[in-house]
C-alpha cells in the first residue's frame, strides 16, 4: 500500500468513527496523562474510557479485546482502591518491582499468552491469534504492575503498545491505533517521570 492510499484510508476511517469511540479515546488520553503525573484520579477517567471502549468493541464483535478491557476494568477498580492506601492506610509509593513481582509478571505474560492463544486459535475466527494474545498478555502484566504502583508497568505496557499499533491498523481501528501511538510516547515520558518521583521520595526518606 502506498503512502497516499494509507493516508486516504486513515482519513476515511477517522471520519467514520462514532462519537462513543471518540469520547472513549478522549477519556483514555486524559487517563494516561493523569497517570503519568501520578494522580489517583486517572482511574476515574480510565474506568469511563474502558466502559465506552467495551461498547465499541461489542459492536465490532471483537470479543477477545472485550476480555482484555474487562480485565482493565477490574484492575482499574483494584488500582483505585490500592492507590488510595486502603491496605496500609497510607498512600502507596512508587517502587521498583521485586524479584518475586517480576516472577509474577512473567507468569502473567506466559500463562496469559498460552491461554489466550489457545482460545483464539481453536475457539474463534481470529486471523491474528499470535499477535492478539501477545498484546493482551503483556498488557495484563503491565496493568497489574500499574495497580501495584510499580515503575516497570510502563515497560510492559509499551511492549504491548509496540505490537498493538500495527495490529489495530490491520483491523481498521484507526482512532484506537493513533491513541496507542500517543500512549506509547506518553509511557516513555511516564517511565522517567515516575523514576524521578521514586528517586526524590528515597532522597527525602534518607534526609529525614
Secondary structure, DSSP 8 states (H G I E B T S, - for coil): --HHHHHHHHHHHHHT--HHHHHHHHHHHHHHHHHHTT-TTHHHHHHHHHHHHHHHHHHHT-HHHHHHHHHHHHHHHHHHHHHTTTTTSS----B---HHHHHHHHHHHHHHHHHHHHHHHHHS--S-HHHHHHHHHHHHHHHHHHHTTBTTHHHHHHHHHHHHHHHHHHTT-HHHHHHHHHHHHHHHHHHHHHHHHHHHHHHHHHH-
